[in-house]
Amino acid sequence: MSPARRSRPQLDPELLLARHRRHRAIRRRRRKTAIVATALALAALGTAAAVAGGAAVFAYGSSCDLRSLRGAKIGENSFVYAANGTLLGVIPAERNRQPVTAAGMSIWVRKATIAVEDRRFFAHGGVDLEGIARAAVADVRAGRIVEGGSTISQQLVRDLYISRERTVQRKLKEACLAAKLDGAWGKQRILTTYLNRVYYGNQAYGIEAASRTYFSKPATELTLTESAFLAGLTQAPSSYDPLIAPARALARRNEVLAAMLDTRVISPGRYKRA
């Protein structure tokens, strides 16, 4: 006759609940510690970057010359008109681009772009250390890239700068050129040039081409939600392509609207209606 099996002791439900709460509290403390450690590390990096940025301007001096900027040639569409001035058709360039002036863009496009790409655009001098730290913390918390660290001035310099190599020397020169460009061009010219050159996906370069590609209208007529949608594409046009990943593109648009709310570009009421 086999020996009787001993029954397993029943654990007290209250004891199990207490154990679960204790483990959850430990996990929270670990996450908080990781965030604090990340913030401290970013602060240290920010201080180092500030010193490096100043050293870059000093070291490069006259060699940090805006004349070294060479804009990549981006084709422009050709338009065919009848004798009476009516548009007969468009001969598309290899890359779809139609430059416009600041007046040819919806104000929402400019506001949305600044909110999500460079919220301190009008406060910094071309390089934003605070923005780099904030973006890094946001990306760590989200577990993915949700904010960029480069300013609009830096992105424009990167587009205009001949070299694309990933070296410390190039990054320092990029920061130096961005600071000089910020002082020489002014904010409005930098923003307008950026919006006329940035890639929105599906062969659309610049806000006018993007507006006509995705909404079949000129950039002056873009609404708040349409502007937020387009502003969200520039970070990763292929990942947020609405033709391939509409849900992801919509979620990105909502992130831009949230950034506009956070920077007080739009009111809570307008945010809810968007």
Wavefront OBJ file of the C-alpha trace (Angstrom):
o trace
v 0.000 0.000 0.000
v 1.498 3.319 -1.074
v 1.960 5.973 1.577
v -0.657 8.697 1.601
v 0.342 11.845 -0.132
v 0.868 14.780 2.094
v -1.320 17.729 1.147
v 0.412 20.948 0.227
v 0.029 23.756 2.743
v -2.464 26.380 1.671
v -0.969 29.877 1.519
v -2.825 32.681 3.168
v -4.391 34.946 0.460
v -3.516 38.007 2.509
v 0.091 36.834 2.662
v 0.149 36.381 -1.120
v -1.306 39.863 -1.635
v 1.263 41.399 0.696
v 4.068 39.602 -1.124
v 2.760 40.827 -4.489
v 2.579 44.415 -3.242
v 6.114 44.182 -1.856
v 7.519 42.930 -5.155
v 5.659 45.644 -7.065
v 7.072 48.313 -4.751
v 10.581 46.943 -5.328
v 10.092 47.130 -9.101
v 8.844 50.730 -8.810
v 11.888 51.721 -6.759
v 14.192 50.132 -9.312
v 12.509 52.007 -12.170
v 12.695 55.264 -10.234
v 16.366 54.656 -9.482
v 17.042 53.983 -13.162
v 15.290 57.199 -14.204
v 17.186 59.255 -11.620
v 20.474 57.668 -12.706
v 19.650 58.445 -16.328
v 18.810 62.053 -15.466
v 22.063 62.480 -13.543
v 24.027 60.958 -16.410
v 22.310 63.294 -18.870
v 23.103 66.280 -16.662
v 26.757 65.283 -16.686
v 26.658 64.802 -20.449
v 24.964 68.171 -20.844
v 27.722 69.890 -18.902
v 30.352 68.127 -20.970
v 28.527 69.027 -24.164
v 28.377 72.677 -23.142
v 32.131 72.733 -22.686
v 32.615 70.853 -25.950
v 30.265 73.207 -27.805
v 32.154 76.255 -26.612
v 35.417 74.583 -27.479
v 34.106 73.847 -30.969
v 33.386 77.491 -31.719
v 36.755 78.515 -30.303
v 38.689 75.756 -32.056
v 37.115 76.138 -35.475
v 36.935 79.912 -35.453
v 37.082 81.197 -39.005
v 37.089 77.633 -40.408
v 33.516 77.304 -39.138
v 32.377 79.168 -42.239
v 28.798 79.295 -43.482
v 30.190 79.418 -47.016
v 31.131 75.753 -46.567
v 27.441 74.908 -46.660
v 26.408 73.391 -49.976
v 22.753 72.611 -50.351
v 21.917 69.279 -51.941
v 20.145 69.835 -55.219
v 16.512 68.856 -54.903
v 14.493 68.957 -58.110
v 11.443 71.144 -58.466
v 8.295 70.331 -60.412
v 7.738 72.161 -63.685
v 4.317 73.660 -64.418
v 2.808 74.128 -67.890
v 0.398 77.050 -68.356
v -1.872 78.065 -71.195
v -1.685 81.518 -72.792
v -4.484 82.736 -70.511
v -2.579 81.648 -67.418
v -4.544 78.511 -66.578
v -2.592 75.466 -65.416
v -2.471 72.727 -68.036
v -0.352 70.198 -66.190
v 2.694 69.389 -64.106
v 5.961 67.798 -65.185
v 7.160 66.096 -61.985
v 10.806 66.167 -60.995
v 12.590 63.068 -59.777
v 11.980 64.411 -56.282
v 8.673 66.164 -55.731
v 9.339 69.645 -54.357
v 7.581 73.008 -54.629
v 9.223 75.723 -52.490
v 6.944 78.354 -50.966
v 7.425 81.434 -48.816
v 6.470 81.657 -45.149
v 3.166 83.205 -46.228
v 2.534 80.112 -48.355
v 2.385 77.853 -45.279
v -0.347 77.413 -42.717
v 0.632 78.890 -39.361
v -0.296 75.527 -37.833
v 2.487 73.829 -39.810
v 5.088 76.076 -38.241
v 3.627 75.721 -34.750
v 3.319 71.930 -34.973
v 6.844 71.522 -36.322
v 8.385 73.618 -33.565
v 6.359 71.857 -30.849
v 7.478 68.376 -31.844
v 10.919 69.008 -33.359
v 12.389 71.902 -31.386
v 10.115 73.386 -28.721
v 12.765 75.897 -27.568
v 13.454 77.018 -31.147
v 13.010 80.708 -30.370
v 14.947 80.509 -27.077
v 18.246 78.815 -27.960
v 21.080 79.933 -30.201
v 21.164 76.997 -32.590
v 22.155 74.239 -30.145
v 19.823 73.268 -27.287
v 21.446 71.228 -24.500
v 18.272 71.302 -22.441
v 16.358 69.900 -25.376
v 18.885 67.082 -25.848
v 18.517 66.039 -22.196
v 14.715 66.290 -22.272
v 14.492 64.232 -25.460
v 16.779 61.538 -24.038
v 14.657 61.209 -20.891
v 11.443 61.050 -22.939
v 12.898 58.378 -25.206
v 14.096 56.305 -22.222
v 10.688 56.473 -20.569
v 8.842 55.588 -23.792
v 11.284 52.851 -24.717
v 11.549 54.273 -28.233
v 12.396 57.481 -30.042
v 9.602 59.992 -29.420
v 11.633 63.213 -29.437
v 14.687 64.293 -31.371
v 17.667 65.954 -29.721
v 18.880 68.026 -32.668
v 17.528 71.515 -33.183
v 15.952 72.623 -36.448
v 19.104 74.666 -37.112
v 21.270 71.569 -36.663
v 19.041 69.499 -38.928
v 19.209 72.171 -41.610
v 22.998 72.396 -41.332
v 23.179 68.605 -41.575
v 21.146 68.778 -44.773
v 23.297 71.564 -46.225
v 26.645 70.286 -44.964
v 28.729 68.356 -47.492
v 30.105 65.691 -45.137
v 27.761 63.011 -43.712
v 30.392 61.105 -41.723
v 29.558 60.206 -38.125
v 32.534 61.577 -36.202
v 32.958 63.772 -33.145
v 34.729 66.347 -35.295
v 31.794 66.574 -37.693
v 29.297 66.874 -34.828
v 31.300 69.703 -33.281
v 31.474 71.518 -36.591
v 27.754 70.950 -37.071
v 27.088 72.606 -33.694
v 29.386 75.504 -34.582
v 27.728 76.031 -37.970
v 24.247 75.774 -36.435
v 25.122 78.523 -33.948
v 26.489 80.745 -36.709
v 23.544 80.038 -39.006
v 21.153 80.941 -36.204
v 22.777 84.341 -35.857
v 23.221 85.031 -39.568
v 19.883 83.890 -40.942
v 17.418 84.434 -38.125
v 14.691 82.100 -36.933
v 12.062 82.718 -39.597
v 14.406 82.104 -42.526
v 15.792 78.952 -40.914
v 12.315 77.564 -40.256
v 11.040 78.399 -43.747
v 14.094 76.854 -45.411
v 13.804 73.745 -43.259
v 10.121 73.301 -44.101
v 10.914 73.646 -47.802
v 13.621 70.948 -47.680
v 12.602 68.340 -45.115
v 11.443 64.937 -46.377
v 7.857 63.855 -45.638
v 7.921 60.481 -47.363
v 6.498 59.244 -50.673
v 8.945 61.431 -52.638
v 7.534 64.631 -51.109
v 10.237 67.152 -50.185
v 9.004 70.297 -48.460
v 5.657 71.193 -46.943
v 3.952 72.231 -50.177
v 4.693 68.926 -51.911
v 3.677 67.038 -48.748
v 0.404 68.937 -48.480
v -0.521 68.173 -52.069
v 0.651 64.553 -51.821
v -1.323 63.660 -48.706
v -4.232 66.131 -48.726
v -4.458 67.418 -52.329
v -4.405 71.035 -51.205
v -1.870 73.891 -50.916
v 0.035 74.248 -47.662
v -1.784 77.493 -46.862
v -5.028 75.547 -46.382
v -3.723 72.912 -43.952
v -5.793 72.588 -40.776
v -4.461 72.008 -37.268
v -4.876 68.220 -37.415
v -3.457 68.001 -40.947
v -0.461 70.096 -39.931
v 0.126 67.900 -36.871
v -0.079 64.831 -39.098
v 2.584 66.144 -41.495
v 4.840 67.446 -38.719
v 4.899 63.950 -37.263
v 6.153 62.331 -40.473
v 9.575 63.977 -40.674
v 11.144 62.019 -37.799
v 10.729 58.682 -39.614
v 8.794 59.006 -42.908
v 8.921 55.295 -43.710
v 7.829 54.190 -40.227
v 4.920 56.629 -40.100
v 3.877 56.227 -43.742
v 0.042 56.466 -43.626
v -0.253 54.316 -46.746
v 1.528 51.424 -45.034
v 0.924 52.002 -41.311
v -2.150 54.263 -40.904
v -2.627 53.446 -37.213
v 0.993 54.306 -36.432
v 0.720 57.550 -38.412
v -2.436 58.494 -36.505
v -0.778 57.747 -33.168
v 2.171 59.924 -34.175
v -0.194 62.755 -35.130
v -1.728 62.513 -31.655
v 1.759 62.759 -30.132
v 2.302 66.002 -32.041
v -1.034 67.389 -30.835
v -0.064 66.441 -27.272
v 3.251 68.270 -27.723
v 1.363 71.338 -28.926
v -0.866 71.163 -25.859
v 2.144 70.690 -23.576
v 3.858 73.767 -25.042
v 0.586 75.739 -24.817
v 0.403 76.292 -28.558
v -3.184 75.062 -28.423
v -5.726 75.159 -25.635
v -7.185 72.068 -23.927
v -10.480 72.773 -25.668
v -8.921 72.915 -29.123
v -6.912 69.785 -28.328
v -10.088 67.864 -27.486
v -11.780 69.038 -30.692
v -8.804 68.107 -32.893
l 1 2 3 4 5 6 7 8 9 10 11 12 13 14 15 16 17 18 19 20 21 22 23 24 25 26 27 28 29 30 31 32 33 34 35 36 37 38 39 40 41 42 43 44 45 46 47 48 49 50 51 52 53 54 55 56 57 58 59 60 61 62 63 64 65 66 67 68 69 70 71 72 73 74 75 76 77 78 79 80 81 82 83 84 85 86 87 88 89 90 91 92 93 94 95 96 97 98 99 100 101 102 103 104 105 106 107 108 109 110 111 112 113 114 115 116 117 118 119 120 121 122 123 124 125 126 127 128 129 130 131 132 133 134 135 136 137 138 139 140 141 142 143 144 145 146 147 148 149 150 151 152 153 154 155 156 157 158 159 160 161 162 163 164 165 166 167 168 169 170 171 172 173 174 175 176 177 178 179 180 181 182 183 184 185 186 187 188 189 190 191 192 193 194 195 196 197 198 199 200 201 202 203 204 205 206 207 208 209 210 211 212 213 214 215 216 217 218 219 220 221 222 223 224 225 226 227 228 229 230 231 232 233 234 235 236 237 238 239 240 241 242 243 244 245 246 247 248 249 250 251 252 253 254 255 256 257 258 259 260 261 262 263 264 265 266 267 268 269 270 271 272 273 274
